[in-house]
Amino acid sequence: MMEIRIATLNDLESAAQLFVGAMAGRTVFAFYGKMGAGKTTFIRAVCEGLGVKDVINSPTFAIVNEYLSGGGEPIYHFDFYRIKRLQEVLDIGYEDYVYSGALCLMEWPELIENLLPDDAVRVVIEEQADGSRVVRF
């Protein structure tokens, strides 16, 4: 298990770079954390670290956003917060995304836990009492 501490927003870029360096060829990352823990903010920093030039925001209503890395590879950013039924996830072509070999970054994966691939990397972001964040994976 790896742990990255983010004391302030000034540490976000370097924390994201550490995370990218530790990805080790894995492609599916499930981000867990309470509302406001910083899941979207951290994913944005990871995407920027991978060279994404598009506007990076949470796909709360769209369920999935697609970005291109600096090298032209697709990155899929999911937000399952508003999912009511697993069929909704299947209807958007979830399996095509997840098994494409492209990078998949998922917020609120606990709502689709049964659909996560066995090799999904579970990433937990926790806010500390002093306002800092800890990212464990």
C-alpha positions as CSV (number, residue, x, y, z in Angstrom):
1,M,0.0,0.0,0.0
2,M,1.3,3.5,-0.9
3,E,0.4,6.7,0.9
4,I,0.7,10.2,-0.5
5,R,0.1,13.2,1.8
6,I,-1.2,16.5,0.4
7,A,-0.7,19.2,3.0
8,T,-1.9,22.1,0.8
9,L,-3.1,22.7,-2.7
10,N,0.5,23.7,-3.5
11,D,1.4,20.0,-3.0
12,L,-1.2,18.8,-5.4
13,E,0.9,18.8,-8.6
14,S,3.7,16.8,-7.0
15,A,1.3,14.4,-5.3
16,A,-0.3,13.7,-8.7
17,Q,3.1,13.1,-10.3
18,L,3.9,10.6,-7.5
19,F,0.6,8.9,-8.2
20,V,1.2,8.8,-12.0
21,G,4.6,7.4,-11.3
22,A,3.1,4.6,-9.2
23,M,0.4,3.6,-11.7
24,A,2.7,0.8,-13.0
25,G,0.7,0.1,-16.1
26,R,-2.6,-0.3,-14.2
27,T,-5.6,1.2,-16.0
28,V,-8.6,1.1,-13.7
29,F,-8.6,3.3,-10.6
30,A,-11.6,3.5,-8.2
31,F,-11.5,6.6,-6.0
32,Y,-13.3,6.4,-2.7
33,G,-13.8,9.3,-0.3
34,K,-16.5,11.4,1.3
35,M,-18.2,14.3,-0.5
36,G,-15.6,17.1,-0.6
37,A,-12.6,14.8,0.1
38,G,-11.0,16.0,-3.1
39,K,-11.6,13.1,-5.6
40,T,-12.3,15.4,-8.6
41,T,-9.5,17.8,-7.7
42,F,-7.0,15.0,-7.4
43,I,-8.2,13.4,-10.7
44,R,-7.9,16.8,-12.4
45,A,-4.3,17.0,-11.2
46,V,-3.5,13.5,-12.4
47,C,-5.0,14.2,-15.8
48,E,-3.1,17.5,-16.1
49,G,0.1,15.5,-15.1
50,L,-0.7,13.2,-18.0
51,G,-0.8,16.2,-20.4
52,V,-4.6,16.6,-20.7
53,K,-5.3,20.0,-22.2
54,D,-9.2,19.8,-22.1
55,V,-11.3,21.2,-19.3
56,I,-11.4,18.6,-16.6
57,N,-14.5,18.5,-14.5
58,S,-16.6,15.9,-12.8
59,P,-19.0,14.1,-15.2
60,T,-21.8,14.0,-12.6
61,F,-24.6,14.3,-15.1
62,A,-22.8,12.8,-18.2
63,I,-21.5,9.9,-16.1
64,V,-18.3,9.7,-18.2
65,N,-16.0,12.3,-19.8
66,E,-13.3,11.5,-22.3
67,Y,-10.0,13.3,-22.4
68,L,-6.9,12.8,-24.4
69,S,-3.5,12.6,-22.7
70,G,-0.5,14.5,-24.0
71,G,0.4,11.4,-26.0
72,G,-3.1,11.1,-27.6
73,E,-4.3,8.2,-25.5
74,P,-7.9,8.3,-24.2
75,I,-8.6,8.8,-20.5
76,Y,-12.1,8.1,-19.2
77,H,-13.3,9.9,-16.1
78,F,-16.5,8.4,-14.5
79,D,-18.7,9.8,-11.8
80,F,-21.3,7.3,-10.6
81,Y,-22.8,9.6,-7.9
82,R,-26.2,9.8,-9.5
83,I,-26.5,6.2,-10.6
84,K,-29.7,4.6,-9.4
85,R,-29.5,1.3,-11.2
86,L,-26.6,-0.8,-12.4
87,Q,-28.3,-1.1,-15.8
88,E,-27.7,2.6,-16.3
89,V,-23.9,1.9,-16.1
90,L,-24.2,-1.0,-18.5
91,D,-26.3,1.1,-20.9
92,I,-23.4,3.7,-21.4
93,G,-21.1,0.9,-22.5
94,Y,-19.2,0.6,-19.2
95,E,-17.5,-2.7,-20.1
96,D,-16.3,-1.3,-23.4
97,Y,-14.6,1.5,-21.5
98,V,-13.2,-0.5,-18.7
99,Y,-11.8,-3.4,-20.8
100,S,-10.4,-1.1,-23.5
101,G,-7.0,-0.9,-21.9
102,A,-7.4,2.9,-21.6
103,L,-7.0,4.7,-18.3
104,C,-10.3,4.8,-16.3
105,L,-10.6,7.0,-13.3
106,M,-13.8,6.5,-11.3
107,E,-15.5,8.5,-8.6
108,W,-18.2,7.0,-6.3
109,P,-17.3,3.4,-7.3
110,E,-19.0,2.0,-4.3
111,L,-22.3,2.4,-6.2
112,I,-21.1,0.0,-8.8
113,E,-18.9,-2.3,-6.7
114,N,-20.2,-5.5,-8.3
115,L,-19.1,-4.2,-11.8
116,L,-15.5,-3.3,-10.9
117,P,-12.8,-5.5,-12.4
118,D,-10.8,-7.6,-10.0
119,D,-7.7,-5.7,-10.8
120,A,-9.1,-2.3,-10.2
121,V,-6.9,-0.2,-7.9
122,R,-8.8,1.1,-4.9
123,V,-7.7,4.7,-4.0
124,V,-9.0,6.2,-0.8
125,I,-8.8,10.0,-0.2
126,E,-9.3,11.1,3.3
127,E,-9.5,14.6,4.7
128,Q,-7.5,15.1,7.9
129,A,-8.4,17.3,10.9
130,D,-5.9,19.9,9.7
131,G,-7.5,20.1,6.2
132,S,-4.7,18.1,4.6
133,R,-5.5,15.0,2.5
134,V,-4.1,11.5,2.5
135,V,-4.3,9.4,-0.6
136,R,-3.9,5.6,-0.1
137,F,-3.8,3.0,-2.8
